[in-house]
Amino acid sequence: IVIDAGHGGQDPGAIGDKKIYEKNVTLAAAKELKKQLEESGRYRVYLTRDKDVFIKLGDRVKIARKYGADLFVSLHADSIDNHNVRGASIYTLSNTASDKQTEKLAARENKVDLIGGVDLSHEDKDVANILIDLAMRDTMNQSKFFANTVVGKMSASQIKILERPHRYAGFAVLKAADIPSVLIEMGFMSNNKEAQALSSPAYRAQIAKAMKSGIDAYFDKVQKNNKN
């Protein structure tokens, strides 16, 4: 599992009341989730960054691929003009974004390692396009299942979530064709109460526990499907 702490370095992300930086909240949350996952003895967990450094979006996905990730979780904390809005949400790749990305990937000359280390550079353009599309759609379905699982666990853990918590977008970190990926907005830095909560180790531990429960349930399902 690769956990991605959003922003970092010269990119602070959203800034909450009393100079609470998103980049610090996401890093602390990523470390807490890593700790809880490793304590279970079930997972090998890596962070895209373990300190306050800037990493390009594309490089975050490359790190996940380098470690052969079975799951990629990017952690963020949003900010909007309405300071009353609070609650977590989870993003997966939209179908529209997927189609555009598939087209872009298929047009590239070098298609090595795009899907599980399979070299598609010698394949016919249409064949390569179909293979990438199939891989991406399967990955998207797994990502959606994981996102809905985490939403359920957060709700059961009394963590405030948005009315439509599972959302879709074309975030760059979600575009790995072969790695189920989600982006979790843990809350809103623009809401003072939520920003303070996210800066609390106890609340971050609560969120991490819910995410871990979702990860456990996801891999239980994956293992069950692999046995069938």
Salt bridges, closest charged atoms under 4 A:
ASP4 OD1 - ARG60 NH1 2.58
ASP11 OD2 - HIS7 ND1 2.82
GLU22 OE1 - HIS7 NE2 3.25
GLU22 OE2 - HIS76 ND1 3.45
GLU32 OE2 - LYS35 NZ 3.96
GLU38 OE2 - LYS34 NZ 2.80
GLU39 OE2 - LYS35 NZ 3.62
ASP50 OD1 - LYS51 NZ 3.83
ASP52 OD2 - LYS23 NZ 2.99
ASP59 OD1 - LYS62 NZ 3.81
ASP99 OD1 - ARG137 NH2 2.64
ASP119 OD2 - HIS122 NE2 3.97
ASP133 OD2 - ARG137 NE 3.09
ASP178 OD1 - ARG65 NH2 2.84
GLU194 OE2 - ARG86 NE 3.94
ASP216 OD1 - ARG42 NH1 3.74
ASP216 OD2 - LYS212 NZ 2.61
ASP220 OD1 - ARG42 NH2 2.67
